[in-house]
Amino acid sequence: MLDIKWSSFSLRQSLVLSMVLTLLPLLVSAGLGYFILHKTVVGDYQDVAHRQHDLLLPIRRMQLLMLRMEIPLEEYLISGSEAKLRDFHGLRQEVESSWPRIMPLLDGELAALTERSRSDWSSMDGVAADLVAAKESGNREALLQSQGRFDSLQASVHDKLEALSVLIEQDIERDYRDASLGLERSEWVAGIAAGISLLLMVGGITIFYGTILNSVNRLIEGAGRFSEGDRDHKIEIAIPRELHQVAEELNRMIGIIRKSEDRLVEMARHDKLTGLLNRAAWDEVLAEALQRLHRLHESFALVTADIDHFKKINDAYGHDAGDEVLRSVAGVMTESVRLIDKVFRTGGEEFSILLPATDAISARVAAERIRRAVENRVLHAGGNTLRITISLGIAVATRNTDTAKALSKQADIALYKAKTAGRNTVVIYERGIES
């Protein structure tokens, strides 16, 4: 037998060798099979890769940039930082430069939807300029009005881009079906060739099915799993080289899309001002901790903290100083806990801390450490030197703890006792403390 390294064959070489082995009776059928595979199956997948790379990925990236753009804009409106304004303009320019790259590639309904989203973007961009102008002029009423319009237009642009992505994915799915039809046609050609010359077709079928069909099936399977939402599947194709390149490009783009989606989910779980996990993440993590408690008997403690006299700080020094206090307290808490502990911002000036594998004594020690760290931190905001204190309430989960709501209520009761006891103190929940 010939020692042939199949991995060195391209799609064209594989089909040529197949035609040679099947001799003249199979020449026409092999040529037709090549045309169907190369022009229909591979062509469709290359077109899919092109649209995913040049359309779907840039649209997802624009969505992510618009979400990111809101953060420095809000921080600029809060703090007036020129650096945040420059960050905002940089992200805005990236979004603006993306439109000319995708709009010429669309037509029909997709082009009309893109035009509408671009129009909303232009309006949103104008409102952003109004927001900056209102901030510079100190016109609070205009700032509030423009901020509402900005949020509304941003949601509208995001929804239209999401609809555009769905339509493009539907087009891609139709191409997958067309490729499957082309594959069926190629199988018919192979069957006809087998009827003509069974003996001569053995070599051709070995090459044809060994080098192409398996790779195409893997590509179709991988593309189908991607369209169903499986972002972890990797398409493995060694030969032919053309389908290997298509598979590698699809794998690369799926990875980028997965990272973009993960980033969007992660941003939705974090507080914009402090960077801490937010209330939605808190509810999820607390529920998981209770499940582990009941299933694996893994104890934990819940600490609820509240900044003392925070309203007076806002009234006396302004909201910028209040925001600086929130960020500082969040930083101190993060520095003062273990790596396994989690800190959340669950309200205006309220924070929650989950302490895994912690009993009442250890929870009190941890809470006292946090309280002292905040008390010893000196803040400088708006030319003023501030000293901040916090009150903390502790609830320790036991096997009798039925719900997250009940545990949170216990921590809130302890926090209330800490505040009525003069603030800047730690109270742990015990039975009878309500009275």
N, C-alpha and C positions, 0 to 999 in steps of 0.2 A: 504494500500500500504506500501511496505517496505521503511523505511527511510534510503536511501543509499546516502552516501557522495561521489558523483562521482569524486570529486577532489582528493580523496585518492587512486583512481585506477590507476594502471600502464597499459600499453598497453597489457601486457600478462594477467593480471587479468581481464581486460575488455572482452577480447576474450574468456577466460575460462568461465566467467559468461554467456556470450552470448551462448556458446555451451550448457551449462547446461539448460538454459531456452528453447532452441529449441529442447532439448532431442536428442535421438539417430538419428532420421531421418536427423537432421541438423549437426551431428557431423563431417561428412566428409567435407561438404561445409564450415563449420566454420573453420575447420583446414586449409583448402586450402586458405580461405580468410586471415587467420592469416599469413600463409607463404608468400603470395603475399605482404601483407602490410609490414610485419616486414623485410623480406629479400629484397624486391624491393624498396618500397617507403622510409621506414625509413633508410634502408641501403644506398640508394643513397644519401639521404640528409646528413647522417652522413659522407659519403665519400666527399660530397661537403664541409661540414664544415671542414673536415680534410684538404682538398686541399686549401681552403681559408685561414685556419690558418697557415698551414705549407709551403705553396708555394706562394699564391697571396700576403698575407700580408708581408712576408719577402722580396719579390721582390719589392713591393712598398716602403718598408722601406729602401732598398738598394738604390733605386733611390733618395729618400730624403736625405740619408746620403751622396751620391755623390755630390748632389747639395750643401749641407752644407759644405762638405769638401773643395770645391773650395774657400769658403770665407776666412778661416784662411790661406790657401796657398797663395792667392793673397795678403792678408795683410802682410804675412811674406815676400813675394817678394818685397813689397813696403817699409815696415818698418824694416825688419830684426829682428822682435821680436821673441825671443826664445819661449815665451808663445804661440804665434800663431802657431809656428812650432810644439809644443807639441800638441796643439789642433788638428792640421792637422793629425798628426800621430795617435792620439786617434781615430778620425773618420775613418781614413784609416784602422785601425786594426779592427774596427767594421764591415766594409764592407768585409774585407778579411775573417773574421771568419764566415760570413753569407754564403759564397759559399758552404762549406762542408755540411751545413745543408739542402740545397735545391737540390744539384746535385744528390745525391743517390736516390731521390724520382722521378726522371724523366727518361724517356726512349724515344727511337725513335727520331722523329723530335724535340721534346722539349729538349731532352738531347743534340742533335747536336747544337741547337740554344744556349743553355746554355753554351756549350763548347766554341762556338765562342765569346759569350759575355765575358766569363771568360778570354779567350785569349786576347781580347781587353783590359780588365781590367788590366791584367798583363803588357801589353805594356804601358798602361796609368800610371800604378804604377812605371814602370821603367822611364818613361819620367818625372814623378813627382820627382823622385830621381835626375834626371839630372837637373831639375829646381833648386832644393835645392843646388846642387853642383855648378851650374852656379852662383847662388846668392852668395854663400860663396866665390867663386873665383873672383867675380866681372866681369865675362865675359858677357857683355851685349848682344853681338851678339848671343852667345849660349843660353842666357836666352830668347831672343825673338823667336828664332827658336823652342826651346823646348816648349814655351808657346803655340805657334800655334799648335804643334803636340798634346799637352795635351788637348786643347779645342776640337780638331777634334776627338780624341779617346774618350773623355768623351761623346761627342754627339753620337758616334757610340755605346758605351756601353748602354747609356740611350735608344736609339732607339731599340736595340736588346732586352733589358729587357721589353720595352713597347710592342714589338711584342710578346714576351714570355707571358706577362700578358694577351694579347688579345687571344692567343691560349688557355690558361688555362681557361679563361672565356667562350670560345666557348665550351670546354669540359664540363664545369659545366652546361651550358645551355642544352647540349645534355642529361645530367643526369636528368635535370628537366623534359625534355620530356619523358624520360624513366619512371620516377616516375608517371607522368600523365597516361602513359599507364598502369602501375601497378594498379593505382587507378581505371581505367576503368574495369580492370579484376576483381577487388574486388567487384565492383558494379554488374557485371554479376553473381558472386557467390551469392551475396545477393538476386538477382532476382530469381535465381533457388531455393534458400531456401524458398523464399516467395511462389513459386508455389507448393512446397511440403506441407507446412503446414502454412497457413495464420494465424491461431489463435495462434500457438506456436511461430511464428516468430515475433509477435508484440513486445514481450519483448526483443528478440535479436536485432531487428532493432533499438529499442529505445536506447539500449546501444551502438550498433555499430555506428549508425549515430550520436548519441548524444556525444560520446566520441572521435571518431576517425575522421570521415569524415570532420566534421567542422574544426578540427585542421589541417588536411592535406590540406584542401582547403586554409586555412589562410596561411599556410606555402608556398604553391605553389604561392598564390597571392603575398605574401611578397617577395619571391625569384624572381618572375617575375618583380615586381616593382624595385627591386634592379638592375636586369640586364638591365632595361630600363633607369637607371641613377637616380632613386629616392633614395636619401641617407637619407631622413628625416622620411621615413616610419618605424614604429616599429611593429614588428610581435608580436601579443598578443596571446599566447596559454597557457591555464592553464592545460589541460590534453590531452593526457596521459603524464606522467612525461618524457618519452623519447623524445617526440616531443617538450615538453616544454624546455628541455635542449638544443635540437638542435636549437630551435627558439632563446633562450637566447644567445647561442654562435654566431649565425648569427647576432643578433642585436649588440653584442659587437664588432664583427669584422667589421661590416658596420660602426659603430661609429668611430673605429680606422682609417679605410680607408678614411672616410669623413674628419677627422682631418688632415690626411696626405695630401689629395688633397687640402684642404683649405690652408694648410701651403705652398704647392708648388705655389698656386695662389698668396698668400700673398708675398712670396719671389720675385715673378716676378714683383710686383708693387713697390718695394723699391730699392733705390740706395744703392749699396753695401758699398760704402765708408762712407757715412754720416748717413745711416739709414733712411733718409727722403723718402717720397713718390717720385717716379720718374716721368719722362715725360709722360709715358703711363697713369699713374694714374692722372696726371694733366689734360690731355686732357679729360679724362672721367669725373672728378669732375667739371671742368669748364663747360662742356656741360650740366651736370645735373643742375648746378646753373643757367644757362641761361633758361633752361626749367622751373624751379621754378619761375624765374623772370617773364616770359611771362604768366605762368599759375596762379601763386599765388601772383604775384607782390612783391616777396621777394627780396629787393635790396641787392646788395653786391658790394664790391670793390676789385680790383685786384692790387697787388703791385708787381712790378718786381725790383729785386735788383741785383747789380753787384759789385763784390769786386774790389776796385780801385787798379790799377797797379799790378794786380795779376801776370802777366807775369814777371814783374821785380822781384817779390818775388821768383818765380821758378828759374829764371836765377841766382839770387844772392845767394839763400840759398839751392836750390835743390828741387826736387819734393817731397821728404819726408816732408820738411817744408811746401810746398804748400798743401799737403794733410792734414797736421795738421791744417793749416789755414781754409781749407774747413770744416773740422769736427768742429772746434771751432765756426766758423760763424754759422754753422747749429745748434749747441747747443744754442748759444746766441739767435738766432731767435726763436727757439722752446720755450725757457724760457720767451721770451718777448711778446708772443702773448696769446690770450685767448684760453680756452679749445675748443671753437667752431671753431677757426681759423685753417687753414691747411697750412703747409709749405712744399714746394716741391723743389727739385733740378732739374732744367730743362735744364741745360747746364753745361759747364765746371766750370765756376765760377759764373754762373747765378742761382738765386733762384727766386721762385714765391710764393706769399702768397695770399690765398683767405680769405677775411674778410666778412663773412655773416652779414646781417643786419647792414650795415655800410654806412654812407653817406660820403661826401667829407671831412667834418671837422674832423669827427672821424677817417677817414682813414689817414689823415695827422698826427693827434696826434699819432696814432699807428705806422706809419712809422718813425716819429721822435724818438719815444721811442726805436725802434729797432736800428736806426742809432746811437743814443747815447750809447746804450748798447754795440754795436760792437766797437765803438770808444774808450770806456773806458776799454775794455777788453785787458789785457796785456798777450801776448803769449810768451812762451819760446820754441824755436825749434832749435835743433842742437847747443845749447849753445848760441843762439842769442835771444835777447829780441825784439819782434815785436809788433808794434801797427798797427792795420788794420782799414781802413775806407771803407764804402760802399756808393754807390749812389743808389737812389731809385726813381722809377717812378710810379705814381698812375693813374689808370683809374677807374672811377666809372660807373658801369653798369646802364643804364636807359632803359625805355621801348622801346626806339628807337634803342637800341643795337641789331643788327640783328644776328651777328655771333660771335663765340669765336675768330675767326681770327681778326675781326675788333677791338674787345676789347683789344686783346693782342697787336695789332699794336699801339693802343693809349697809352698803358703802355710803350711800347718800345720807342715811340716818347718822352714821358715824361722822361724816363730814359736817352735817348740821351741828352736832354736838361740839365738834372742834371749833366752829365759828362762834357758837354761843358761849364757849368757854374762854373767849378772848382772842381767838385767831392765832396764827403762827404756832400751831400745835398739831399733834397727831392723836387721833382717837381710833381705837379698834372696836369693831362691833361685838357686843356681847348680848346675850339674852337679857331683857329687862331694860336695855338702854333707851328704848322708846319712851319710857315713862319719865 
